[in-house]
Amino acid sequence: MLPAPRHGHRPREVASAPIPTPYGQFQARAFETPSGHVHLALVAGEIDDGESLLTRLHSECLTGDAFGSLRCDCGVQLRSALRTVAAEGRGIVLYLGGHEGRGIGLVDKLRAYVQQDLGADTVDANLQLGLHADARDYGEAADVLTALGVRSVRLLSNNPAKAAGLRGGGVAVESLRPLRTSAHRRNRAYLETKEARLGHLRPTGPAPAELAEVPVDVARLLGPLRPRADRPAVVVKYAQTLDGRIATRTGDARWISGESERRVAHGMRAGCDAVLIGARTLLHDDPQLTVRMVPGASPLRVVLDSTLRTPPTAKVLSDDAATLILCRPGADPVRRRELAATGASVREVPEDADGVQIDAVLALLRSSGVASLLVEGGGRVITSLLRAGAVDRLVVSLSPTIIGAGVEAVGGLGIDRIADGIRLTDRSVHLAGDDVLLAFDVQQRPGL
């Protein structure tokens, strides 16, 4: 016989159907509860014995889960939990209705966002509206798990209150396993506040299945990322051999750095609003520019392609991450229609002798809401940005490899005296496998 539910009435299962996901198939079982909310149990595998089930209690978050909002890490945690439970082959992701905004509801959550934009943290924003910092209750979650026959769980969560709520409802919690996420500049303060003021665990637990740990503090690599009114904060990152080459004479660049360093690069992408490359890099390397090696949100992908040479089969057009291609006025109208048909946005910007005007590109991105931009190459783009004085942060990865003649990262800058060179300050050094990462602030030259 099942124990009596804490709320006096049992949740009632009202529907069940298989749900295939990118991570595997789950059985979706919907439960109506006395509060009027519907909780959805996504069940993987056989759970008949109810013991030691890998379980995630996921609070409803429309903005994060459905729209991918970067103000929180909810969508990333949901996808990580589905991946982790599916990889184990047995477990539950319980999606809890009525928990929007830590229980204050969607409208009040949006009102709290306004308070946050005025300077309040995620706790004080709720309090200033006369609301609870966290109004969630996990009694019904325990009741649903009990109705499913669950006796003990290994809980995927950064929030100890969820474990306490399950224990109070009669479900044993064997362990609390933090869900790892890569912070974005827009949610870093939010995550720090949850840890400092709500007692959440630091989101640095074991990585989801098939994702390893990021070996470097990505936030330190990226720096404070302070955008300007006319352009985003710009971070240039590239990997080079010990003798200063980013590719061989034939253009081959795979792989200069090791897997650990590439994982760091994915973490840097997850921390920025957009990632930018030039057309030559796209044509030669065909990168996807998504976040695949770490749990995080993929940034907007920006390609500088003045003459629209990007093929419709390019990997940056092969998935549902957003892509923006910037070209000169009057570029090939046929190719423009082909690229637009893939879902990419194609925009015109003024041109100059090097292709598209860097200042115009950065102004367009800033006006589109991009506050932080990661630039991954190639050499012409990096050189143009440095020449324009538009780089705030430089991260260079050194690989223990020598190839001799090849492609250099930075071309001519018109500098004839060492004293006139671009100065780099506030150096930090990081190790990622066999690679060494050097990070600097870029000191702007007078007049730029």
N, C-alpha and C positions, 0 to 999 in steps of 0.2 A: 504494500500500500504506500502511495506517495505521501510525504509529510504535508501537513496543512499549509497552504500558502500564507505568507505573512499578511496579506491584505484581506484575508477572509474569503475571497472568491478566487477560484482557479482561472487562469487565462484559458481561453477557448480557441483551439486550432480551427481555423475557418477555411484554409486553402493550402494546397501544396502542389508544387510543380518543379520540374528540373530547370535549372538556369545554367546554360553554358557560359563560361567567362573566358577571357584570355589566359587565365591561370589554371583552369580545369572546371569540371562540372560540379555544381552544388545543387542540393535539393532545397528549394526555397519554401519554408513553412511559416505561414502567417498566423499570428496569434492576436486575437482581440483581448483587451485587458480591462479590468474594472475602471481604469482612469479614462477609457475611451480611446486611448492610443493603440495603434497597431505596431507590434514588434515583429520583425522579420528575421527568422533564424535561417542562415545559409549553412547547410550541413554538408560536410564532405565525408564520404566513406561511411563505414558502419560504426555506430556509436552505442550499440546495444548495451554494453556492460557499464557505460556511464562513468568510467573511471579515467582519471588523468587525461582529460580531453584538452587539447590545445584550443583555447577559446579567446575570442576578442569581443568585448562589449564596445560597440561603436555608437557614439551619440550622433544622432541625426545632425547633419550640417549641409544644408542645401548649397550654400555659397561655396564651400570647399569641396564637397563630394561631387556635385553636379557641374559647377561652373569653374572649378579649379582655382578658386580664390587663393592668392598668395598671402593673405592676411593671417592665415592659420596654416596648420600642417595636417588638417583633417583628411583631405583627399589623399594625400600621400600615405598617411597611416592606414586608411581603408584599403588602398591597393596593396600595400605591404602586407597587411594582415591576410587578405585573400590569397596572395602569393604564398605566404608562409604556411597557412593551413592547408592549401591545396598540395603543396610540396610534401607535407607530412602524410597526406592521404587520409587524414581522419581528424575531424575537429569542427568547430562552429564559429562563425562570425555572426553575432547577434546585433542586428541594426535596430537601435532604440528610437522609436518615434517619440515626439514631444520633448526631445532634449536639445532642440535648436538653441544655440547661444548659451550653452550651459544651463538650459532650462528656462530662459527668459522669453523665448519665442523670436521669430524672424524679424518682426518689426522693431522690437526693442533692441535686438542685436544690431540692426542698422543704426538705430539712434545711438547706441553705445559706440559704434564706429566713429560717429561724428565727435563724440567726446574724446576718443583716442586721438583723432586728428588735431584736436585742440591741445593735446599734451598729456591726457590722462593715460595710465596704463590699463590693461584689460580688466583689472580688478576694480580700480577706482572709477572707471567709466560706468560700470554697472551700479556702483554705490552712489554715484552722483545723480543717477536717474531714480534713486530710491528702490533699487532692485537688489536681489541677492548676488553676491559674487559668484556663487554656484548653487543653483536651485535644483539640481538633479537628484533623483532618488533611484536607487538600484534594486529596490524591493521587487518590482515587477520583473526585472531581468532575472533575479533569482527564481521567481515563480515560473517563468518560461523555461529556464534551464531544468528546473525540477520536473515540469510537465514533459520535457524531452527525455527524462530518465537520467539526467546528469547528476552525479554525486560529487565528483571532484574535478577541478580544472587546473591547468597551467595557463595563467592569465597573461595575454599579450596586452600590456598597457603601461603607460608611464604614470598612471594615477592611482596611488594607494587607496583612495576613497572607493574605487570600484571593487577592490579586493575586500575591503571592510563591508561594503554593501552586500556582496555575495555571501560572505561568512554570516552576516546578520540574517540572511534569508535561508540559511541552512545548507549552502553549497560550500564544500571545502575548497580552499585555494592552496594548492601545493606550492606554487611559486608565482612570482610576479616578474615577467620578462619585459623589459623596456622595448618599445618599438623605435627603431632608429630612423631619423629623418635628417636630411641635409638642409640646414637653415638657409632661408632666403633673406636678403637684406630687409624685406618688408615684414617678415615674421620673427626675426631674431629677437627683438625686444619682447614680443609676445611669449616666446618660448622661455626666455629668461625670467619673465614675471611669473609664469606658471610654476616654475621651479622654486623661485624665491618666496612667493607669497601663497601659493596653493599647495605646496608640498609635493609637486610632481617630480618624478625622477628625471634626471638628465637623459635626453633621448639619444643615448650612446650605447645601447645594448647590442647584442649580436645582430648582424645584418640579416635581412630576409634571405630566403633560399636563393642560392646562386649569386648573391651580392656579398662581397667581402668588405672589410672595414676600410675606411679612408684613412691612410696612414699619416695625414697632415691636417692641422687645424686650418680648414679652408677659410674660415672667417678672418684669421690673421693674414692669410695670403692675400685676400681681397682688400683688406683695409677697411676704412670707414665708409667708402663709397658715397661721397658728398656730391650730388648733381648740381649743376649750375642752371641758371634760368634759361640759357641758350643752348645747352647741350647736356647729355648724360655724363655721369662719372664714367671715365673710360679706363679699362684695365686691358693692357696688351699682354698676352701670354703666348709663348712659343717654346718649343723644344729644339735644342740644337746639339750637335756633336761637340766634343771637347775642343775641336779646332774651328768651331764657329759656323757650322753649316746646318741649314734646316732641311736640305735635300742633297742628293747626289747630282752630278752633272746632267743625268737623264731626268731629274725631277723626282726620283724615288725618295719617299720620306717615311715609309712603313717598315718597321716601326723604329724610329730613333729612340724613343723612350720605352721603358718597360711597362708592364701591366699596372703596377702600383702607381706610377706617375700618371698614366692615362685615367686611372680612377680619380686621382686628384683633379684632373682636368674636367671630368664629369661633375665632380662636386662644385667646381667653380662655375660651371654652366648653371647648375641648380641654384646657385646663389645670386644670379644676375637676371635682369629682365630680358636681355637679348644677347645673342652671340652673332658675331659678324665675320664674314670671310669675303675674299675677292673672287672674281670669276675664274681666274687661273687655278686657284686652289680647288675650287669646285670641280673644274674640268679634269684636273689631274688626279685628285684624291677621291672625289665623289663621296664626301663625308655625309653622315646623317645628321650630326650636330644635336642629337637628343641626349637626354640623361638616361643611360641604360645600366651603368655600372654602379650607381648609387641610388638610394631611394630619394627621389626629389621630383620637382616639376621641371619639364623641359621648357627652355626659354623660347622666345620669338627668334626665328632664324632669319638673318638678314644677309643678302648676297648683293655685293656691288658688281653689277654686270651692265656696263654702259651700253653694250651693243646687243644684249640679250642672246648670249651664246648658251645659256643654261638649257640643257635638253629636258623635255618633259618627263624623261625617265630618271632624272637625277634623284638620288636618295633623299634629298631635302624636301622632295615633293611626294614621298612614298607613304606617308603616314598622316595622322591627324594633328600633329604639332603645326603651329602657324609658321608660315614662311612669307617674307617680304623681299621682293626683288626690286632693286633700284636701278633705273636705266636713264640714259640721256633722252632729251626730248626728241620725238620722232623715230625712236628705235623700232626695228622691224615689227610692223603691226600684226603680221601673221603669227610670228612667234609669241607675241604678247597675248594674242587670243588663245594660243595653245597652252601657255603657262597659266593663264587665268582659269582655263578649263580644269586644271588639276587642283584648284582651290587656293593657289598662291595669289597674293596681292602684288600687283605690278604697279610701281609708281615712278613718275618722272622727276628728276632733279636736275638742276643746271649742270652743265659740263664745263670742264677746263682741259688743259693740255694732257693731264694724267687720267682723264676719264670723267667721273662725276666729282663735283665739288664736295670736299670733305666737310666744310662748314655747313653747307646746305643739307648734307646727309644727317649730320648730328642734330641740326635744328629740327629737321622733320621728325627724327626719332624722339626727340624731347617733347615736341608738340603732340606726339602720339602716345605719350605716357611712359616712355622708356626713361627710367632714371639711372639705370646702371647697364653698361655695355661691356661685354667681354669680346675682345678682338683676337682671333686665332690665326690670322694670316690672310694672304701671304705677304711676302716681302715688300711688294709695292704698296699694299695697303698700310702696313706697319710704318714704312718710310714716310708715306704721305701724312699720316697722323702725327708722327714725331716732328716732321717739318712744319706742320700747322700748329704745333704747341698744344695739341689736343689730347695728350696722354697724361693721366693722373697717377697711374700705377703700372709698374712693369714687373712681370714674373717670367723668369727665364729658367728653363730646365736644362741642366747639363748632363748629357749622356756620356758614359765612359767609352766612347767610340771615336776613332779618327778615320776620316774618309778622304782627306786631301781636298782637291778642287771640288767645288760644288756650289750650291745656291746659298747666298748669305741672307740673313734675316733683315738687315737694314742696309739700304743703298745710300746714295749720295745725299747729304743734308746741306751741302754748301758751306761746310765748316772748314776753315783753313788753319785755325789756331786751336791748340788744345784748350786754351783758356776759354774759348767760345763754345766748347762742347756742352751737351746736355748733361747736367749734373743729377746724379741719383743719390737719394738720402734715405735714412732710416732703414738700413739693410736688415733683413732677417734671412736665416738659412734654415732649410728644411730638407730632410732625407725621405725619399720615397723609393724603397727598394735600392737598386744600384744607382739611381739618379739623384742629383742634388738640385734643389730648387732655390733660386735666389730671388727675393722679392724686395722691391724698392718703391719709394715714392719718387715721382719725377718732378724735379724742380723746374718750373717754367722760366724761360729766358725773358729778360726785359723786352718789352715791345711786342710780345706775342699774347 
